[in-house]
């Protein structure tokens, strides 16, 4: 999924407000993804974060190490 342990840790911290299944959906950058879940489960949040993630970082291997601005 990730090219380096540092990038994995960065993205886990960056998306720590999402649960594990939501993070998995956001991090999947290869091919289409079908998200099936009940009402109020965060589908729209996942889609917004996925689009944002792809726009900001592209695929994790293709971009330099991002920085957290705390």
N, CA and C atoms as an extended XYZ file, in Angstrom:
210
Properties=species:S:1:pos:R:3:atomname:S:1:resname:S:1:resid:I:1 pbc="F F F"
N         0.825       -1.193        0.000 N   UNK     1
C         0.000        0.000        0.000 CA  UNK     1
C         0.866        1.253        0.000 C   UNK     1
N         1.872        1.318        0.868 N   UNK     2
C         2.741        2.481        0.974 CA  UNK     2
C         4.157        2.103        0.591 C   UNK     2
N         4.929        3.101        0.162 N   UNK     3
C         6.318        2.848       -0.230 CA  UNK     3
C         7.251        2.817        0.961 C   UNK     3
N         6.934        3.548        2.001 N   UNK     4
C         7.831        3.579        3.153 CA  UNK     4
C         7.041        3.596        4.456 C   UNK     4
N         7.688        3.174        5.494 N   UNK     5
C         7.084        3.171        6.834 CA  UNK     5
C         6.747        4.596        7.275 C   UNK     5
N         7.616        5.571        6.921 N   UNK     6
C         7.389        6.962        7.300 CA  UNK     6
C         6.121        7.515        6.657 C   UNK     6
N         5.920        7.199        5.366 N   UNK     7
C         4.708        7.669        4.692 CA  UNK     7
C         3.471        7.010        5.288 C   UNK     7
N         3.571        5.739        5.613 N   UNK     8
C         2.442        5.049        6.227 CA  UNK     8
C         2.074        5.712        7.550 C   UNK     8
N         3.074        6.011        8.363 N   UNK     9
C         2.817        6.662        9.654 CA  UNK     9
C         2.227        8.057        9.459 C   UNK     9
N         2.745        8.797        8.473 N   UNK    10
C         2.216       10.124        8.196 CA  UNK    10
C         0.735       10.056        7.842 C   UNK    10
N         0.392        9.175        6.894 N   UNK    11
C        -0.994        9.103        6.444 CA  UNK    11
C        -1.921        8.582        7.537 C   UNK    11
N        -1.464        7.668        8.372 N   UNK    12
C        -2.281        7.189        9.499 CA  UNK    12
C        -2.574        8.345       10.450 C   UNK    12
N        -1.569        9.194       10.717 N   UNK    13
C        -1.759       10.352       11.598 CA  UNK    13
C        -2.673       11.385       10.935 C   UNK    13
N        -2.445       11.642        9.652 N   UNK    14
C        -3.211       12.638        8.903 CA  UNK    14
C        -4.699       12.281        8.865 C   UNK    14
N        -5.001       10.995        8.783 N   UNK    15
C        -6.387       10.524        8.692 CA  UNK    15
C        -6.825        9.780        9.944 C   UNK    15
N        -6.267       10.113       11.106 N   UNK    16
C        -6.597        9.400       12.336 CA  UNK    16
C        -8.054        9.574       12.760 C   UNK    16
N        -8.733       10.606       12.257 N   UNK    17
C       -10.136       10.811       12.608 CA  UNK    17
C       -11.067        9.842       11.868 C   UNK    17
N       -10.557        9.117       10.876 N   UNK    18
C       -11.341        8.107       10.169 CA  UNK    18
C       -11.108        6.743       10.805 C   UNK    18
N       -12.135        5.891       10.759 N   UNK    19
C       -11.932        4.539       11.298 CA  UNK    19
C       -11.122        3.700       10.298 C   UNK    19
N       -10.783        2.492       10.674 N   UNK    20
C        -9.912        1.641        9.868 CA  UNK    20
C       -10.438        1.351        8.471 C   UNK    20
N       -11.726        1.056        8.359 N   UNK    21
C       -12.303        0.765        7.049 CA  UNK    21
C       -12.344        2.014        6.175 C   UNK    21
N       -12.621        3.164        6.784 N   UNK    22
C       -12.619        4.418        6.032 CA  UNK    22
C       -11.207        4.740        5.537 C   UNK    22
N       -10.202        4.544        6.398 N   UNK    23
C        -8.814        4.783        5.990 CA  UNK    23
C        -8.433        3.867        4.832 C   UNK    23
N        -8.822        2.622        4.922 N   UNK    24
C        -8.512        1.663        3.857 CA  UNK    24
C        -9.088        2.132        2.518 C   UNK    24
N       -10.310        2.647        2.532 N   UNK    25
C       -10.949        3.140        1.309 CA  UNK    25
C       -10.233        4.381        0.775 C   UNK    25
N        -9.817        5.280        1.657 N   UNK    26
C        -9.116        6.494        1.236 CA  UNK    26
C        -7.753        6.153        0.637 C   UNK    26
N        -7.033        5.204        1.234 N   UNK    27
C        -5.678        4.889        0.807 CA  UNK    27
C        -5.615        4.074       -0.473 C   UNK    27
N        -6.700        3.428       -0.852 N   UNK    28
C        -6.702        2.618       -2.071 CA  UNK    28
C        -6.710        3.557       -3.275 C   UNK    28
N        -5.594        3.604       -4.003 N   UNK    29
C        -5.468        4.545       -5.123 CA  UNK    29
C        -5.449        3.858       -6.479 C   UNK    29
N        -5.469        2.552       -6.521 N   UNK    30
C        -5.425        1.826       -7.779 CA  UNK    30
C        -6.810        1.356       -8.187 C   UNK    30
N        -7.289        1.826       -9.325 N   UNK    31
C        -8.547        1.353       -9.879 CA  UNK    31
C        -9.774        1.858       -9.140 C   UNK    31
N       -10.942        1.401       -9.590 N   UNK    32
C       -12.199        1.833       -8.979 CA  UNK    32
C       -12.403        1.209       -7.598 C   UNK    32
N       -13.279        1.844       -6.822 N   UNK    33
C       -13.572        1.362       -5.478 CA  UNK    33
C       -15.067        1.510       -5.239 C   UNK    33
N       -15.701        0.472       -4.756 N   UNK    34
C       -17.111        0.494       -4.424 CA  UNK    34
C       -17.248        0.589       -2.913 C   UNK    34
N       -17.946        1.630       -2.451 N   UNK    35
C       -18.167        1.827       -1.015 CA  UNK    35
C       -19.641        1.561       -0.737 C   UNK    35
N       -19.909        0.510        0.026 N   UNK    36
C       -21.280        0.153        0.397 CA  UNK    36
C       -21.366        0.206        1.918 C   UNK    36
N       -22.256        1.050        2.424 N   UNK    37
C       -22.419        1.190        3.869 CA  UNK    37
C       -23.777        1.814        4.147 C   UNK    37
N       -24.209        1.716        5.378 N   UNK    38
C       -25.505        2.240        5.777 CA  UNK    38
C       -25.520        3.756        5.918 C   UNK    38
N       -26.715        4.260        6.197 N   UNK    39
C       -26.908        5.695        6.373 CA  UNK    39
C       -26.099        6.204        7.561 C   UNK    39
N       -25.452        7.354        7.380 N   UNK    40
C       -24.714        7.970        8.468 CA  UNK    40
C       -23.396        7.310        8.820 C   UNK    40
N       -22.887        6.455        7.935 N   UNK    41
C       -21.656        5.720        8.242 CA  UNK    41
C       -20.388        6.420        7.758 C   UNK    41
N       -20.530        7.515        7.023 N   UNK    42
C       -19.365        8.273        6.585 CA  UNK    42
C       -18.955        8.065        5.140 C   UNK    42
N       -19.869        7.623        4.292 N   UNK    43
C       -19.531        7.402        2.882 CA  UNK    43
C       -19.098        8.700        2.207 C   UNK    43
N       -19.838        9.769        2.413 N   UNK    44
C       -19.498       11.054        1.803 CA  UNK    44
C       -18.163       11.553        2.329 C   UNK    44
N       -17.921       11.393        3.613 N   UNK    45
C       -16.635       11.791        4.204 CA  UNK    45
C       -15.495       11.034        3.546 C   UNK    45
N       -15.671        9.741        3.335 N   UNK    46
C       -14.643        8.927        2.686 CA  UNK    46
C       -14.388        9.431        1.267 C   UNK    46
N       -15.442        9.681        0.514 N   UNK    47
C       -15.270       10.131       -0.869 CA  UNK    47
C       -14.574       11.485       -0.940 C   UNK    47
N       -14.949       12.413       -0.062 N   UNK    48
C       -14.313       13.729       -0.035 CA  UNK    48
C       -12.833       13.599        0.325 C   UNK    48
N       -12.533       12.794        1.338 N   UNK    49
C       -11.144       12.608        1.741 CA  UNK    49
C       -10.341       11.874        0.662 C   UNK    49
N       -10.964       10.935       -0.026 N   UNK    50
C       -10.277       10.200       -1.089 CA  UNK    50
C        -9.903       11.140       -2.229 C   UNK    50
N       -10.830       11.983       -2.641 N   UNK    51
C       -10.554       12.948       -3.703 CA  UNK    51
C        -9.460       13.916       -3.265 C   UNK    51
N        -9.580       14.424       -2.044 N   UNK    52
C        -8.576       15.335       -1.498 CA  UNK    52
C        -7.200       14.672       -1.439 C   UNK    52
N        -7.170       13.424       -0.972 N   UNK    53
C        -5.915       12.670       -0.870 CA  UNK    53
C        -5.259       12.520       -2.239 C   UNK    53
N        -6.043       12.167       -3.243 N   UNK    54
C        -5.495       11.993       -4.588 CA  UNK    54
C        -5.013       13.318       -5.171 C   UNK    54
N        -5.749       14.411       -4.888 N   UNK    55
C        -5.342       15.720       -5.400 CA  UNK    55
C        -4.081       16.220       -4.703 C   UNK    55
N        -3.975       16.012       -3.396 N   UNK    56
C        -2.825       16.499       -2.640 CA  UNK    56
C        -1.589       15.641       -2.831 C   UNK    56
N        -1.757       14.325       -2.787 N   UNK    57
C        -0.615       13.425       -2.715 CA  UNK    57
C        -0.469       12.494       -3.910 C   UNK    57
N        -1.477       12.389       -4.748 N   UNK    58
C        -1.424       11.425       -5.840 CA  UNK    58
C        -1.283       10.036       -5.260 C   UNK    58
N        -0.440        9.242       -5.843 N   UNK    59
C        -0.142        7.930       -5.278 CA  UNK    59
C         1.041        8.098       -4.342 C   UNK    59
N         0.997        7.462       -3.222 N   UNK    60
C         1.990        7.670       -2.164 CA  UNK    60
C         3.429        7.494       -2.652 C   UNK    60
N         3.670        6.633       -3.603 N   UNK    61
C         5.035        6.382       -4.076 CA  UNK    61
C         5.551        7.486       -4.987 C   UNK    61
N         4.653        8.234       -5.609 N   UNK    62
C         5.049        9.212       -6.619 CA  UNK    62
C         5.360       10.593       -6.055 C   UNK    62
N         5.098       10.827       -4.787 N   UNK    63
C         5.271       12.150       -4.226 CA  UNK    63
C         6.321       12.139       -3.122 C   UNK    63
N         6.969       13.293       -2.889 N   UNK    64
C         7.905       13.355       -1.772 CA  UNK    64
C         7.182       13.235       -0.438 C   UNK    64
N         7.925       12.990        0.607 N   UNK    65
C         7.360       12.838        1.948 CA  UNK    65
C         6.645       14.122        2.370 C   UNK    65
N         5.322       14.060        2.629 N   UNK    66
C         4.589       15.236        3.093 CA  UNK    66
C         4.944       15.571        4.529 C   UNK    66
N         4.619       16.791        4.952 N   UNK    67
C         4.895       17.242        6.311 CA  UNK    67
C         3.590       17.568        7.017 C   UNK    67
N         3.472       17.200        8.277 N   UNK    68
C         2.320       17.573        9.109 CA  UNK    68
C         2.551       18.964        9.651 C   UNK    68
N         1.552       19.814        9.553 N   UNK    69
C         1.620       21.148       10.134 CA  UNK    69
C         0.749       21.194       11.365 C   UNK    69
N         1.333       20.917       12.523 N   UNK    70
C         0.566       20.887       13.780 CA  UNK    70
C         0.408       22.270       14.335 C   UNK    70
